[in-house]
């Protein structure tokens, strides 16, 4: 297909074209071996070398300090919703969660199965200028929480907490499924960072966890071995057979990000893309975004049409114009443009041109 569409899907999402091309070129002949990377034993030295390089590249990109394990796991983002409490909290523990959107809610309900109390420390508030995350001074934290969990980028709601919360005594755990690798990050502020892969990393079903070593060693007894951070760390994330293809593809994505200039360059580009789109939406009275400017996501931009009866026509015509994946999440409706690392600025500009034309013809 010569005119590939711009894909605004929230996930599985667009991956860098250069990565997809390389994967295609070497699909049947990886590393000059005559076979596919999918057909390799994960114990083969060539595969292990590639896998360790991918880990190193991820460590380099995020400047992960030495006292953290970097784990490549399965079960996507949701798998970590149960892995986190079972790995780093006792059954008798209290844990603190922010409830800032749909994914926080799922994480909370999963954690409730494993610990005595999940304290919801804060949520969102409606302000005169859109939906915002409650100010830090209003959070009701527990005295002895085993950890503090939040989702810095709520994929469905398009709500983001751009600063890492300050003055939190408990280890901070973050679900970065939809913002990992989108800009520079101070990993040393976190106890655990985890992410499902299908936005900024690679194929779905895969996940990464970055875990401070001192949190390990006291898992709940029923924790399944494949979810056991310490066991996986000891076995180099190969306790069970890993998703070898996803690991390989993630490695290509990490190299691609390095070639783009790393997370500083990614962050600059992502902020430019997001600002371009929000500026356009804000000057319009035909489109609107209902998130407070301070909490707007740079990865997921939900927007509504002034007249929702036009939604269907908008989506159909967008598709014809080569813009796919713009339908909002089924829970919230409207539109959503997901603009992860792989989305070029031209994609955002093409979307704005289309929005402008649609408004003129409406
Ligand atoms: N957390 C966040 C922030 C997400 O966006 C998603 C998926 N969209 C998940 C968790 C769940 O990921 P998975 O479907 O891989 O379990």
Boltz pocket constraint, residues with backbone or C-beta under 6 A from the ligand:
constraints:
  - pocket:
      binder: B
      contacts: [[A, 10], [A, 11], [A, 75], [A, 76], [A, 77], [A, 78], [A, 79], [A, 103], [A, 151], [A, 153], [A, 154], [A, 155], [A, 156], [A, 175], [A, 176], [A, 177], [A, 178], [A, 196], [A, 197], [A, 204], [A, 205], [A, 206]]
      max_distance: 6.0
